[in-house]
Amino acid sequence: MEKFENMKILIADDEHEIRESLKEILTEDGFEVSLAENEEQVLQRINDGIDLLILDIKLGTDNGIEVLRKVKVRTPHIPVVMITGYGTVSLAKEAFKIGAHDFLEKPLRLLQVRTSIRNALEGVVLKKELLERQKDRPLIVSGCMKLLYERASRLSNVREPVVIIGPSGSGKDLLARHIHFEGNRAQGPFIATNAASLPVTLAEDELFGHERGAFTGADKKRLGCLEQANGGTLFLDEIADMDLQVQAKLLRVIETGELLRLGATNATKVDVRLICATHKDLESLVAQGLFRHDLWYRISAFVLNVPGLDSRVEDIIPLARHFLKNVCQELGIKKNFTESAQKRLCELHYPGNIRELKHLITRVAVYTDSTEIDWTDIDEQHTESAGVTAAGSMDSLIKPVCDFRQAKIEFEKQFLKKALEQHNGNITATARSIGLAQPNLSRKLKELGIQL
């Protein structure tokens, strides 16, 4: 279930063997699994970023139906799959009336469980994608970006490929998502991959997939990105760096609507809308023989150019406020910009575009002690960033340590210590803020010798 990898599932069952066997299976499927055996534990853990709850009707002395009722009041967005060894029609009706996603009877069948989980999480993924789309819409402030998004909307239902050209970090992926979600493929998958300089075999496997036994280590069939995106959109970033041999195979897929997995003898039909992106001049690469002219002509019916952030200064402050709000929510703090800070943000140069601005705001939010972020705080973090990229400053960072591995360890120590300070030593809150599972963070702290 690659699409749902690292999503969080809470298993609530009073039978130890069922909890552990489900955990083992779902962990192998790529999920992050936590366990509960009674109502108290369920209600404690349901807010820990859980994407799906598997809940037994009977939790020891606790009533699973009542637990379901409380869960739906507190976290109505989390789908719940009910399981029971005492299934009746009336129980199932009551569970569905409260809001259960599915109702499975014991003994559980693995295929049935996986199908139920997949169906439940499809809705979760779609809601997250729609939420991301809504979050980014208000950030379109400048006239040139409004015009660009209006043009992109007109292409949302066109089946032809689209090429998005713009400097690194300018938001090409957001524009691709906008095209997808505005169109008639919005209910289908949006799959993103990067074509930058992968070896031919890896690039082919990434795009087209393989059959079992296609090569050493191919112990099961794997669907490539093109098949994963069937019925939806494939966003192919850095297409200018794609190997010429792979370009030829991609062209055939575009023209025929069929692909051949590695090791396969029969072609597979796919219905995919292709959106490509690059920061390079593709026409120049075509002239130099570094990009196939026939592929360029096939994908270039619609070309959108995303300007760099320096060309749309009026977008800087809305973006900065958006990034600051997100960081503050993650850290559980409140901060805002002074007028002088906002003025300074508009004066700076951002060669890394939106990505660079986001990193700057994140550092400012983390390292500024006051709730008011002033221009001096902006300058301090901007100067530190510039210093790290300069050769002299990098040398000064590297000299005190003996090698790359030691430098990495020192960085991890400082990073985790600072994160723990921000959360008063709370491991759960710290893990959530930096995107690590709590057991992984605890293990890392032990490895680095960081004591609380």
Phi, psi and omega per residue, in radians:
M1 nan 1.066 -3.038
E2 -0.989 -0.624 -3.094
K3 -1.057 -0.533 -3.061
F4 -1.844 0.261 -3.069
E5 -1.003 2.391 3.109
N6 1.298 0.076 3.027
M7 -1.265 2.700 -2.968
K8 -1.796 2.237 3.121
I9 -2.112 2.306 3.055
L10 -1.839 2.149 3.122
I11 -1.826 2.103 -3.126
A12 -2.061 1.894 -3.130
D13 -2.675 2.460 -3.116
D14 -1.469 -0.080 3.108
E15 -1.666 2.011 -3.069
H16 -0.976 -0.770 -3.079
E17 -1.119 -0.710 3.130
I18 -1.161 -0.762 3.118
R19 -1.012 -0.860 -3.045
E20 -1.223 -0.677 -3.131
S21 -1.198 -0.711 3.077
L22 -1.124 -0.709 3.125
K23 -1.071 -0.774 -3.129
E24 -1.075 -0.798 -3.119
I25 -1.138 -0.834 -3.069
L26 -1.257 -0.532 3.055
T27 -1.148 -0.714 3.078
E28 -1.114 -0.516 3.103
D29 -1.340 -0.072 3.079
G30 1.767 0.107 3.135
F31 -1.524 2.718 3.004
E32 -1.699 2.024 -2.950
V33 -1.986 2.341 2.994
S34 -2.159 2.820 -2.991
L35 -2.178 2.654 3.028
A36 -2.557 2.617 -3.130
E37 -2.192 0.027 3.083
N38 -2.692 3.036 -3.075
E39 -1.050 -0.770 -3.103
E40 -0.998 -0.791 -3.128
Q41 -1.179 -0.651 3.104
V42 -1.060 -0.865 -3.084
L43 -1.204 -0.445 3.075
Q44 -1.266 -0.654 -2.963
R45 -1.751 -0.145 -3.031
I46 -1.181 -0.367 -3.125
N47 -1.621 0.036 -3.093
D48 -1.467 0.865 3.102
G49 1.192 0.452 -3.098
I50 -1.242 2.360 3.109
D51 -1.721 -0.398 -3.096
L52 -2.709 2.448 3.081
L53 -2.019 2.209 2.975
I54 -1.800 2.033 -2.932
L55 -2.199 2.211 3.087
D56 -1.361 2.504 3.099
I57 -1.078 -0.575 -3.092
K58 -2.097 1.986 3.123
L59 -1.927 1.317 -3.087
G60 1.117 -2.075 3.115
T61 -1.536 -0.100 -3.121
D62 -1.569 2.552 -3.135
N63 -1.595 2.026 -3.100
G64 -1.078 -0.563 3.109
I65 -1.121 -0.713 3.111
E66 -1.207 -0.632 3.074
V67 -1.106 -0.763 3.093
L68 -0.996 -0.751 -3.129
R69 -1.060 -0.766 -3.132
K70 -1.200 -0.686 3.120
V71 -1.078 -0.741 -3.101
K72 -1.202 -0.455 3.066
V73 -1.291 -0.749 -3.067
R74 -1.386 -0.761 -3.085
T75 -2.344 1.283 -3.064
P76 -1.116 -0.334 -3.084
H77 -1.401 -0.254 -3.073
I78 -1.499 2.109 3.102
P79 -1.208 2.523 -3.113
V80 -2.175 2.177 3.045
V81 -1.780 2.023 -3.135
M82 -1.515 2.444 3.060
I83 -2.242 2.568 -3.101
T84 -2.773 2.621 2.995
G85 -1.781 0.056 -3.103
Y86 -2.224 0.797 -3.013
G87 -1.219 2.317 3.009
T88 -2.366 2.780 3.141
V89 -1.077 -0.700 -3.107
S90 -1.160 -0.670 3.093
L91 -1.115 -0.789 3.139
A92 -1.065 -0.768 3.126
K93 -1.051 -0.757 -3.127
E94 -1.131 -0.724 -3.140
A95 -1.105 -0.782 3.139
F96 -1.160 -0.616 3.121
K97 -1.113 -0.661 3.125
I98 -1.256 -0.523 3.109
G99 2.299 0.283 3.097
A100 -1.137 2.515 3.115
H101 -1.390 -0.660 -3.088
D102 -2.671 2.878 -3.095
F103 -2.424 1.922 -3.062
L104 -2.002 2.424 3.130
E105 -1.716 2.518 3.052
K106 -1.420 2.629 -0.029
P107 -1.220 2.404 -3.085
L108 -1.270 2.437 3.036
R109 -1.795 2.282 -3.000
L110 -0.984 -0.809 -3.124
L111 -1.060 -0.705 3.140
Q112 -1.117 -0.747 3.133
V113 -1.112 -0.821 -3.111
R114 -1.115 -0.696 3.123
T115 -1.116 -0.760 3.139
S116 -1.100 -0.749 3.121
I117 -1.109 -0.806 -3.127
R118 -1.044 -0.793 -3.127
N119 -1.111 -0.683 3.135
A120 -1.172 -0.738 -3.067
L121 -1.335 -0.370 3.057
E122 -0.996 -0.767 3.122
G123 -1.161 -0.643 3.122
V124 -1.118 -0.796 -3.138
V125 -1.084 -0.777 -3.129
L126 -1.090 -0.735 3.120
K127 -1.088 -0.704 3.126
K128 -1.116 -0.725 -3.135
E129 -1.144 -0.724 3.112
L130 -1.143 -0.651 3.114
L131 -1.131 -0.741 3.105
E132 -1.067 -0.710 -3.141
R133 -1.111 -0.754 3.136
Q134 -1.170 -0.629 -3.137
K135 -1.108 -0.629 -3.048
D136 -1.479 -0.347 -3.079
R137 -1.021 -0.809 -3.105
P138 -1.121 -0.209 -3.083
L139 -1.420 -0.112 3.126
I140 -1.474 1.682 -3.019
V141 -1.953 -0.815 -3.044
S142 -1.186 2.643 -3.132
G143 -1.031 -0.713 -3.092
C144 -1.167 -0.599 3.132
M145 -1.332 -0.623 3.064
K146 -1.078 -0.758 3.122
L147 -1.110 -0.729 3.136
L148 -1.071 -0.790 -3.123
Y149 -1.216 -0.552 3.056
E150 -1.130 -0.746 3.105
R151 -1.123 -0.705 3.133
A152 -1.113 -0.675 3.137
S153 -1.063 -0.606 3.130
R154 -1.156 -0.376 -3.118
L155 -1.635 -0.049 -2.981
S156 -1.071 -0.554 -3.122
N157 -1.821 0.063 3.098
V158 -1.395 2.371 -3.066
R159 -1.440 -0.331 -3.094
E160 -1.132 2.637 3.076
P161 -1.084 2.773 3.079
V162 -2.232 2.443 3.054
V163 -1.951 2.238 3.091
I164 -1.939 2.128 -3.113
I165 -2.019 2.340 3.120
G166 3.112 2.817 -3.119
P167 -1.122 2.758 -3.141
S168 -1.016 2.380 3.098
G169 1.399 0.207 -3.059
S170 -1.568 -0.116 3.100
G171 1.783 0.495 3.136
K172 -1.124 -0.630 3.134
D173 -1.160 -0.628 3.112
L174 -1.149 -0.680 3.111
L175 -1.150 -0.681 3.099
A176 -1.094 -0.755 3.114
R177 -1.109 -0.668 3.115
H178 -1.049 -0.796 3.128
I179 -1.049 -0.775 -3.114
H180 -1.097 -0.891 -3.024
F181 -1.343 -0.275 3.070
E182 -1.417 -0.290 -2.979
G183 -1.794 -3.012 -3.096
N184 -1.354 0.032 3.072
R185 -1.792 0.155 -3.050
A186 -1.022 -0.529 3.136
Q187 -1.382 -0.249 3.116
G188 -1.495 3.051 -3.098
P189 -1.270 2.610 2.962
F190 -2.011 1.915 -3.094
I191 -1.945 2.263 3.136
A192 -2.034 2.414 3.062
T193 -2.566 2.854 -3.090
N194 -2.020 2.250 -3.070
A195 -1.664 0.132 -2.972
A196 -1.140 1.846 2.906
S197 0.893 0.623 3.028
L198 -1.318 2.532 3.011
P199 -0.989 2.654 -3.018
V200 -0.912 -0.867 -3.068
T201 -1.090 -0.757 3.141
L202 -1.162 -0.710 3.140
A203 -1.119 -0.733 3.114
E204 -1.124 -0.736 3.125
D205 -1.120 -0.715 3.139
E206 -1.082 -0.744 -3.071
L207 -1.473 -0.807 -2.962
F208 -1.809 -0.290 -3.126
G209 1.370 -3.045 -3.135
H210 -2.612 2.804 3.029
E211 -1.581 2.786 3.063
R212 -1.056 2.306 3.126
G213 1.446 0.138 -3.121
A214 -1.125 -0.534 3.106
F215 -2.749 2.980 -3.130
T216 -1.025 2.179 -3.140
G217 1.694 -0.175 3.116
A218 -1.436 1.366 -3.040
D219 -1.507 -0.100 3.041
K220 -2.692 2.795 -3.139
K221 -1.145 2.478 3.102
R222 -2.269 2.263 3.077
L223 -1.450 2.312 3.080
G224 -1.376 3.068 -3.083
C225 -1.066 -0.611 -3.138
L226 -1.104 -0.717 3.108
E227 -1.287 -0.633 3.105
Q228 -1.082 -0.537 -3.105
A229 -1.556 0.111 -3.093
N230 -0.963 2.224 -3.096
G231 1.485 -0.008 -3.119
G232 -2.378 -2.346 -3.020
T233 -2.272 2.405 2.974
L234 -1.892 2.096 3.068
F235 -1.690 1.961 -3.057
L236 -1.865 1.712 -3.084
D237 -1.455 2.668 3.115
E238 0.944 0.798 -3.107
I239 -1.148 -0.406 3.137
A240 -1.081 -0.404 -3.102
D241 -1.660 0.124 -3.131
M242 -1.272 2.414 3.116
D243 -1.030 2.492 -3.093
L244 -1.043 -0.630 3.131
Q245 -1.152 -0.694 3.113
V246 -1.233 -0.612 3.080
Q247 -0.993 -0.736 -3.129
A248 -1.081 -0.722 -3.136
K249 -1.233 -0.630 3.085
L250 -1.123 -0.698 3.127
L251 -1.024 -0.728 -3.138
R252 -1.116 -0.660 3.104
V253 -1.116 -0.768 -3.134
I254 -1.083 -0.715 -3.059
E255 -1.384 -0.589 -3.046
T256 -1.838 -0.355 -3.059
G257 1.268 0.349 3.138
E258 -2.296 2.572 3.080
L259 -2.284 2.791 3.111
L260 -2.137 1.961 3.089
R261 -1.119 2.689 3.049
L262 -1.039 2.241 3.137
G263 1.491 -0.010 -3.111
A264 -1.609 2.698 3.076
T265 -1.893 -0.377 3.136
N266 -1.967 2.432 3.141
A267 -1.319 2.689 3.113
T268 -2.036 2.295 3.132
K269 -1.383 2.442 3.085
V270 -2.398 2.582 3.081
D271 -2.103 1.667 -3.015
V272 -2.275 2.357 2.987
R273 -1.600 2.198 -3.064
L274 -1.787 2.205 2.998
I275 -2.116 2.115 -3.096
C276 -1.880 2.711 3.115
A277 -2.516 2.635 3.079
T278 -2.846 2.731 3.030
H279 -1.788 0.064 -3.096
K280 -1.771 2.862 3.107
D281 -1.487 1.727 -3.066
L282 -1.141 -0.651 3.137
E283 -1.082 -0.676 3.092
S284 -1.146 -0.699 3.113
L285 -1.155 -0.626 3.070
V286 -1.080 -0.766 -3.139
A287 -1.103 -0.540 3.140
Q288 -1.514 -0.038 -3.111
G289 1.347 0.297 -3.108
L290 -1.692 -0.095 3.073
F291 -2.507 2.371 -3.050
R292 -1.093 2.222 -3.114
H293 -1.175 -0.612 -3.121
D294 -1.200 -0.607 3.080
L295 -1.213 -0.723 3.109
W296 -1.030 -0.814 -3.139
Y297 -1.115 -0.537 -3.100
R298 -1.333 -0.528 -3.065
I299 -1.786 -0.108 -2.940
S300 -1.767 0.379 3.086
A301 -1.077 -0.629 3.122
F302 -2.230 2.058 -3.126
V303 -2.137 2.183 3.108
L304 -1.971 2.340 3.140
N305 -1.909 2.094 3.125
V306 -1.653 2.114 3.137
P307 -1.303 2.678 3.057
G308 -1.216 2.869 -3.073
L309 -1.111 -0.547 3.137
D310 -1.136 -0.332 3.139
S311 -1.590 -0.037 -3.139
R312 -2.491 1.168 -3.049
V313 -1.028 -0.546 -3.104
E314 -1.144 -0.234 3.097
D315 -1.503 -0.228 -3.004
I316 -1.103 -0.862 -3.069
I317 -1.187 -0.795 3.064
P318 -1.011 -0.700 3.103
L319 -1.151 -0.774 -3.123
A320 -1.076 -0.751 3.115
R321 -1.122 -0.689 3.119
H322 -1.078 -0.821 -3.135
F323 -1.162 -0.694 3.130
L324 -1.120 -0.729 3.126
K325 -1.061 -0.748 -3.131
N326 -1.124 -0.775 -3.139
V327 -1.124 -0.747 -3.127
C328 -1.109 -0.658 3.095
Q329 -1.120 -0.717 3.133
E330 -1.136 -0.688 -3.068
L331 -1.565 -0.166 -3.121
G332 1.229 0.671 -3.111
I333 -2.251 2.999 3.076
K334 -2.230 2.180 3.091
K335 -2.546 2.723 3.072
N336 -2.589 2.918 -3.111
F337 -1.620 2.455 2.951
T338 -1.355 2.933 3.108
E339 -1.068 -0.692 -3.120
S340 -1.177 -0.581 3.100
A341 -1.152 -0.750 3.130
Q342 -1.116 -0.703 3.110
K343 -1.104 -0.725 -3.132
R344 -1.155 -0.677 3.112
L345 -1.035 -0.645 -3.132
C346 -1.314 -0.315 -3.129
E347 -1.513 -0.351 -3.057
L348 -1.331 2.789 3.092
H349 -1.786 2.369 -3.074
Y350 -2.151 1.402 3.112
P351 -1.079 -0.445 3.096
G352 -1.584 0.078 3.048
N353 1.037 -2.449 -3.025
I354 -1.063 -0.665 -3.141
R355 -1.066 -0.727 3.136
E356 -1.167 -0.721 3.103
L357 -1.072 -0.747 3.134
K358 -1.066 -0.773 3.129
H359 -1.112 -0.696 3.120
L360 -1.087 -0.824 -3.128
I361 -1.118 -0.655 3.125
T362 -1.092 -0.792 3.123
R363 -1.103 -0.750 -3.130
V364 -1.073 -0.757 -3.129
A365 -1.115 -0.681 -3.083
V366 -1.304 -0.741 -2.972
Y367 -1.656 -0.226 3.133
T368 -1.459 2.169 -3.094
D369 -1.330 -0.638 -3.091
S370 -1.328 2.721 3.043
T371 -1.303 -0.327 3.104
E372 -1.735 2.033 3.119
I373 -1.562 2.055 -3.077
D374 -1.801 3.054 -3.111
W375 -1.109 -0.517 3.132
T376 -1.179 -0.597 3.092
D377 -1.170 -0.699 3.102
I378 -1.078 -0.839 -3.101
D379 -1.113 -0.681 -3.116
E380 -1.065 -0.830 -3.115
Q381 -1.295 -0.572 3.099
H382 -1.187 -0.693 3.118
T383 -1.161 -0.719 3.125
E384 -1.085 -0.695 3.129
S385 -1.124 -0.781 3.135
A386 -1.118 -0.622 -3.132
G387 -1.165 -0.635 -3.118
V388 -1.170 -0.572 -3.114
T389 -1.423 -0.245 3.126
A390 -1.387 2.519 -3.063
A391 -1.046 -0.749 -3.098
G392 -1.100 -0.767 -3.135
S393 -1.176 -0.679 3.122
M394 -1.094 -0.696 3.096
D395 -1.043 -0.731 -3.094
S396 -1.184 -0.488 3.093
L397 -1.293 -0.602 -3.030
I398 -1.448 -0.589 -3.029
K399 -0.972 -0.707 -3.090
P400 -1.173 -0.268 -3.115
V401 -1.962 2.785 -2.963
C402 -1.479 -0.534 -3.123
D403 -2.757 3.132 -3.081
F404 -1.079 -0.733 -3.112
R405 -1.063 -0.753 3.139
Q406 -1.167 -0.663 3.110
A407 -1.090 -0.710 3.127
K408 -1.114 -0.740 3.132
I409 -1.088 -0.769 -3.129
E410 -1.104 -0.705 3.122
F411 -1.108 -0.783 -3.128
E412 -1.065 -0.708 3.126
K413 -1.054 -0.864 -3.102
Q414 -1.130 -0.729 -3.126
F415 -1.082 -0.826 -3.091
L416 -1.236 -0.638 3.092
K417 -1.072 -0.745 3.138
K418 -1.148 -0.732 -3.140
A419 -1.116 -0.720 3.116
L420 -1.125 -0.680 3.107
E421 -1.055 -0.726 -3.118
Q422 -1.076 -0.470 -3.087
H423 -1.993 0.401 3.073
N424 0.909 0.655 3.081
G425 1.376 0.116 -3.140
N426 -1.357 1.918 -3.051
I427 -1.152 -0.711 -3.111
T428 -1.076 -0.846 -3.132
A429 -1.145 -0.688 3.125
T430 -1.116 -0.802 -3.141
A431 -1.030 -0.763 -3.128
R432 -1.109 -0.716 -3.066
S433 -1.210 -0.516 -3.105
I434 -1.807 0.079 3.036
G435 1.386 0.468 3.088
L436 -1.962 2.611 2.988
A437 -1.224 2.520 -3.072
Q438 -0.999 -0.757 3.116
P439 -1.083 -0.636 3.119
N440 -1.157 -0.694 3.111
L441 -1.152 -0.774 3.135
S442 -1.043 -0.723 3.122
R443 -1.146 -0.713 -3.139
K444 -1.139 -0.715 3.123
L445 -1.082 -0.684 3.111
K446 -1.136 -0.768 3.138
E447 -1.056 -0.674 -3.078
L448 -1.518 -0.098 3.127
G449 1.283 0.474 3.123
I450 -1.542 2.089 -3.116
Q451 -1.839 2.492 -3.138
L452 -1.564 nan nan
